[in-house]
Amino acid sequence: MPSFFKKKSSSYNKKTGQEKKKEYSSSPLSAVLEENIEYIKTQTGNSTDIVIRSFKHSPRFNTKSAIVYLKGLTDSQTVQELLIEPLMKSNPAESDPISMEDMIEGYLPLGNMEQIKDWNALFPALMSGHTIIFVDGYSVAISSATEGGEKRAVEEPRTQRAIRGSKEGFTESIETNISLVRRIIQNPSLWTETMTIGRVTKTKVTIMYLKGIARDDIIEELRKRLEKIDIDGVLESGFLEQYIEDQSISAFPTLYHSERPDAVAGNLLEGRFALFVNGTPFVLLGPVVFVQFFQSIEDYTERFYISTALRFLRVLVFFISLIGPATYIAATTFHQEMIPTQLLIAIAAQRESVPFPSFVEALIMEVTFEILREAGIRMPEAIGSAISIVGALVIGQAAVQAGVVSPAMVIIVAITAISSFATPSFSIAISARLLRFLFMISAATFGFFGMILGFIILVVHLCSLRSFGVPYMSPLAPFIPADLNDTFVRGPLWADRKRPAFISGSNNVRQSESTGRPQPEQSSEMVTDQEGDQQ
């Protein structure tokens, strides 16, 4: 049996290597126009969305040409006005043969044009929305950037809404997303590097960072991890996230995703990189730290004491969503002496008709609420929210009347569910939803001692995580006093002089020494004139 799998694996690797060799082998174009057109039809299965338009350059200069483009990915108006019409109206000298250089420099007003000599360069350009120009008698084609087609307009972000801040969100177009960030950071130090990942999908991926502010070793490590990826397709940024994260066996995310251009720009200014993937509005950011998942873009637009209070609230609701049911289970099962007497009598009276222990009772309600939450997400938007709300009310009331669960347990589970929705980042909220069941098991086994043991294991695990070499719990562990201004406490902007130590590169100064606490020259006392009247 082992030899069979070994032989099968060897055969698979050999086959994969042959496919890659075939894919990357260079075959030149033909000088005969009809042969090139026929080869394109053969390779694409004569697909109906491929447009092939043949024409002659001018009545007195009998040169056959053809353009090929994909319907839906190409701006047909641009092709007609800036490619076909200039070529058909061209009037070269009667004695001079037309050349590719003449077409690029003299006849075609479009920019971003290049010559293509082999099929392996031609097909990726064609499938990405470029228009290919063939001229009979030349074994070279011209690729013109004419991307277009229907695209979703820039709209307000749906997952990261803010009362105060930009209302623009990313779309599925990588060019649009990059331009949205460049509108905010208008600096030549904002560098981008583009590569293609996916043997079948040929997905365009772009790295963006601020040169001098981002660490060069982190960008180099990101580049190496991306170059090692050899898969058939990339459909979303989450595909790449699982290949480039430091710790794959962890419930906590080590990369942050956002669909807000202003949030991406803010992270770039701190020294992080942004990873754009064509076809998704979510941009990956790294390296990240644990406290970053409790921050919001509004924290930097409101006064610092309001932002600090909101951050404390987010941390509180995270812990409620993590240990809410576990605390109830531990208190009612092992530590009844910690509950006030009147509350304990009320809980005991409610649980008198319940046939299950607290753990089973909480497990039933948690699984039921998770099913309702998932159903509300997957259903159409018009009825999804109604199903989740009505279902929770009806099932909760029916479960209490049937004596399956107690009213106190319904309240605990409802507060826990609301707390998970209040967490700013979905990726950290879903981690708490998963770990909640582990804390419930530890509380049902050892009470509060089991929960404390679970917390110790959780903290050790968090301290062991890294995001591109950056400690996940920094600046708390290791402790960096200079970076505490932007953690669970949001300090004033005028006191935030330097960028995070572990993330930023050589240029770590955020603001100069002269920029400090506002100190108006005039006194804040009431100004009066000489006669004592108020001004």
N, C-alpha and C positions, 0 to 999 in steps of 0.2 A: 504493500500500500504506500509507504513513504516514497519508494522509487517511482511509483506511478505519478504522484503529485510532482515529484522533482522533474520528471520528464515532461509533464504537462506545463510546468512553470517555465522550463527551458524553451519549449516550443512557443509559448506565449511571448517570452522576451524576444525570441528570434523574429517572430511575426511583427511585434511592435517596432523592432529595429528596422525591419524592411519597410514598414509603412513610413517611418520617419525619414528613411533614406530616400524613398520615393517622393515624399513631400518636399524635401529640401534640395532634391537634385535640380540643377539648372538646365533648362532647355530653351534655346533662343527662339525668337519669333521668326516667322517666315517672311520673305520679301514679297510673297504673293498675297494680295489682299483676300482673295477668296479662300485660301487655305487657313488664314488666321480666323476669318469669320466662321468657317466650318468647325475649326477646333474649339472655338468658344461655345458653339451650339452643342457639340458633342460632350464637352466637359460639364455643361450646365443642364444637360438633358433637354435642350431646346425649351427652356422655361419661358412661360408666357410673359413674365414681368421683366425680361431683358429686351430692351429696345435696341434695334440695329438699324441705323439710318445711313444709306449709301447716297452719294451725290458726287458731282464734279465741281472742281474749283471755279472754273469760269468757262463760258462758251468757247473762248478762243484758246484756252490752255486745257487740253483734254487730259486731266489727271483724276483718276478715280480715288475717292476717299470714303471713309465710313467712320461713324462715331457709334460707340456702344456705351450704354448706361443702364442702370437699374431703375425701373419705375417705382416711385415711392420713396427712394433714398436720395434722389437727385432732384434739384430744382430745374424743372423742364423749361421754365421761362428763361433762366440764365443760359441753358444750353442752346435754346433757339436764338436768342438775341446776341449772345457774346461768343458763340462758337460757330453755329451753322451759317448764319447770315454773313459774318465777316469772311468766312472761308469761301462761300459761294460768290461773294462780290469781289474777291481778291483778283487783281489783274497784274500778275507778274510779267516781267519782260518776256517777249516771245522766244528769245534765244536761250534764256536761262532756265534750267530745270528748277523746280521748287524744292526746297530743302526743309528739314525739320527746324533748323535754326531760324529760317525766314518765317516760318509759321509762328514760332514762339515769340520772336522779337518784332516782327512786322505786321502780322495779320491779326493775331488774337489779343484782345485787350485784357483778358483775364490774368490774374497773378497766380502764384503758387503752381507753376507748371513745370513738369520734369519729364525727361525721356526714360522710357522703359525698354529694356532689351531682352528680358526673359519672362516666361509665364509665371514663375513663382513671385515675381514682383507685381505682375499685372493683375492677377486675380484678387489679392488682398485690396488693391486700390479700387478695383471695380466693385467689390462687395461692400466697401465702406462708403460708397456714394460718389466716387470720382467718375468722370467721363473719359473714356479712352478713345483716342483719335488714331486711326490707321490710314496710311497713305500707300497706295500700290507702288511697289518697287523698292520699298524701304523695310528693312528688318528691325525697325525701331518704331515704337508707338509713343504717343504723348499722353500723359495723365494730367488732367485738369481738375482742380478741387472745386466741385460744384455740388457739395452736399446740400440737401434741402429736405423737402417732404414735410409731412405733418408732425408737429412736436407739441408737447404739452406746454402751455404758457406758464410763466413764472407766477406762482400762487403763494399764499400764506402757508407756512409749514403746518402740517396736521398733527405731528407728534410732539413738537416742541414749541408750543404757542407761548407768547409773552404779551403782557398788557402794554409794556413800554419797550420799544425796540423795533427793529426792522420787520417788515411784513413780507419780505421776500424769502422764498425757499428754493432749494435746489430742485432741478427737474431730472429727467432721464438722459438729457444730452450732456455729455462731458464737456463740450466746448462752452455751452451756456453756463455750466457750474463754475468752470475756471474763470470765465469773464466776470461772474458775480463777485468772486473773491478779489479779482484784480481791480474792480471798481472801488473796493474798500482800501486795499493796500496798493497804492499807486507808486511802487518803488521798483527800480530795476534789480534790486537784490532778491526779489521774489522769483525764484528759479523753479522751472518745471522740467521733468524728465518723463518721456512717454515711451512705453513699451507695449508689446502685444503678448497676451497670455491666453492659452487655449488653442489646441491644435485644430479644433473644429470651429469654435465660435470666433476665434481671432479677436478677442475682446481687448479694447484699448484701455490701458491703465496708465495713470499719470501720477507721478510723485511731485508734490509741491512743498517747498520749504523756503525759509528766509536765509540766504547765505550769510554766514557770520553770526547769526543768532542761533540757528540750529547746530547741534553738534555734528561734526563731520563723520565721526565714527558710527553714530546712530544711523545716519543716512546711508553710509556704506553697508552697514549690516542689513538695513532694509532692502537695499539693492541686491545683495547676495541672496537673501531669502526669496525675493521675487523671481530671480533668475533660476532658482532651483525648481520652481513649480513647473511641472510638465503634466498637465491634465488635458482632457478633451474639451472642456468648456468652463467658462466662468459666467454665471448668470446674475450674480449679485455680489456686493462687497463682502457679505458674510462668507462666501466661498474662500476668498483670500484670507479673511481673518483667521480661519481655522488652520491655515498653512503657515502663517507668519507669527502667530502668538508664541510667547515664551513657554507658557505652561498650558498644555492642552487638556490635562486631567484636573480640572478645577471648575467649580460652579461659578466663580467670579470672572467677569470679563477683564482682560488685560489690554483691550483696545476700546476706544470710545467712538461711537458713530453719531453723526449729527446731520441734519438737513437744513441747518441755518448758516448762511454765509457769514454773518457777523460772529457766530460762535467759532467757526473755523478760523476766521481772521484773528480773533482773540487768542486762540491756541497757537497759531503760527507766530504771533508776537511774543509768546512765552518760550519759543524754541522748539515746538513740536512740529511734526510733519503731517501732511494731509495726503490721503491716498484716494484719488478719484477713480471710479470704475464706470465705464460707459454702460448705460442702461439702468442705472439706479440713482435715486436722489439722496442716498445715504453715503456720506464721506467718512472714511476711517481716520482717526486721529491717534497718534502715539508719539512718545510713550505717555502712559497715563498713570495716575495714582488713585488710591481709594477715595480720597476726599473729593476728587473731581466729579464723581457721580452724584454728589449732593449739591452741586452748584448749578445756578441758572444764569442766563444772560441778564436777567433783571437785577441780579446782585450787584452789578457794576453800574447800573443806572439809578438806583435808589441810594439813599443815605446809608452809611455803613452800619449804623446800629439797627436799622430796620432789616437790612440784609443778614446781619448776624442772628437776629431773632428768628428769621425765616429758616436759616440754615439749621439752627438748633431744633426747630420744629420738624424739618425733614429728617434729621437724624433720629428724633424721637419716634416718628411714624415708621421709620425703617425698623427700629427695634421692636415696636409693637407688632408689625407684620411678621417679624421673625420669631418672637417668643410669646405672643399673646395667648394662643390656645395652650401652649406648654405651661405657662405660668398658672393658668386656671386648673390644668390637670394636676400639677404638682401640689398646689394649695389644697384642693379638695380631696386628694388621694392620700397624701403623706403629712401635710403640714396644716391641719385644720386649726391649730392653735394660733396661727398667724392671721386668721380671718377674724374681723370683729364679730362679737357674739350675735348681735342682731342680724348682721348679714349672713352669718353662718346658718342661723335658724331659718332664714328665708330661702337660702340655697337648698338646705336639707328638705324643706317642705316642697320645693319645686321638684327635687329629684326623687321624691318618695314613690312616684308612679313610673319612673324611668327604669327599665329593666337592665340597662347597659351601664358599665363603668364609664368614668369620665373620658378615658382615652378612646373607647369605641364610639361614644357619643360625639366627641370632637372629630374623630376620623370620618364619621358619616357626614357630618355637616361640612367639613372642609372639602371632601371629595364632591359633594353635591354642589357647593358653590363654585368649585373649579370647573365642573361640567357646565354650569350656567354661564360662567364667564367665557368659556371657550365657545359655547353656542352663540352668545351675543356677538362675539368677534367674527365668527364665520358666516353668520346670517347677513342678508342685505342690511344696509345702514338704516333703512326706514323702519325695519321691524326688529333689528338686533337689540337695540336698547330697550324696547318694550318687552321683549322676551326675557331679557336678563332681570329687569326690575320686577315685572309681574311674576315671573317664575320664582324669584327669591322670596317675594312676599307670600305667594300662595303656598309654596312648599314649606317655608318656615312656619307659617301659621298652622298648616295641616300637620306638620311633624310635632308641634307642641300639643295640639289637641289630641293627636293619636297617642301621646305619651312616649314617643320615641326619643325625643330630646327635651331638655328643660329650656325655659325662656332665657335663663342666664347664658346658656351655651349659644343660643341664637344671637344674643347681643355681642358676646365675645367674638364670634366668627364674623359678624357683620362689621364690627370695628376693625378687625384684622384685614378684611377685604378692602375697606375704604382706605386704610393706611397704606396698603400696597399700591393703590391707585395714586396716592399723594406723593409717592417717590418720584423725583424728576426723571430719572433714567429708567427706561423699561428693562434694560439688560441687568441692572442691579436689583430691580424689583422682582424679576422672575427668579433670580438667584435666591432671594429671601423666601419666595414661595416654595422652592424646592427644599431648602434647608429647614423650613418650618416643620416638616414631617419628621426629620431627624431629631429635632429638639422635642417634639411631642413624644417620640419613643423614649428618649433619655429621661424625660420628666415622668413618664408612666413607669419607668423601671427604677429609678433612684431618686425621684423628686427633685428638689432644688440642687442637691449634690450632683445629680446627673446633668442638670443644666449648666452648672458651674464648670464641670468637666468638659462639656460641649463647647462652652465659651473659650476655655483654655486651648482646646484643639483648634478652634476657629481662628483665634488670634495668632497662634503659631503658624497656621497655614497661610494667613494673610501676610505675615512678616516674611515668609519664605518665597512669596511670589515676586516675580520681576516682569517688567515691561520694557523690553529692549535694554536690559541691564539695569534699569532704574528701579530701586526698591519700591514696592507697591504701596507701602505704608509711610513713605517719606512725605512730609518732613517730621513725622511723629516718631518713626523708627526706620532709619536712624534719626535722632532728634537734631533738627536744624533750626535754631531760634530765629535766624534771619528770614526764614520762609514761612513763619507762622502767621504772617499777616493775611494770608489767603488760604485758610484751611477750613475748619468748622467755624472759625471766627473770621468775619470779613472786616478787615481793617480799612481805614480811609485810604482813598487812592493816592493822596499826597504823601502818605507814609510808605507806599509800596515802591521803593527805589530801585530794587534789583529783581531780575528774573529768577525763577527757581534754580537752585544751584546744580541739581542733578540733571537738569534738562537742557538748560541754555548753554551756548558755546562761549566763544571768546567775548562777544559783545553781550554782556550780561547787565548792562546799566539801562534801566527803563526810563529814568528821568534824572535830570541834573540836580546838583545840590541846591541850586538857587530856587528850585521849585519845591516849596514846602507848604506848611499849613497857611491857609489864607489869613492875612493880617492887614485889614484895611487901615489906611493912614488916618482916617478920621475916627474920632472916638464914637463908640456905640451909644453914648449918652445923648439925651435929647438936646438938639441945637436950639439956642434961643438968641434973640437979638439983645441989644443993649437995654431996651426997655422991658425985657422979660417976656415979650410975646413969643410964642412958639412959631418956628419957621416951618 
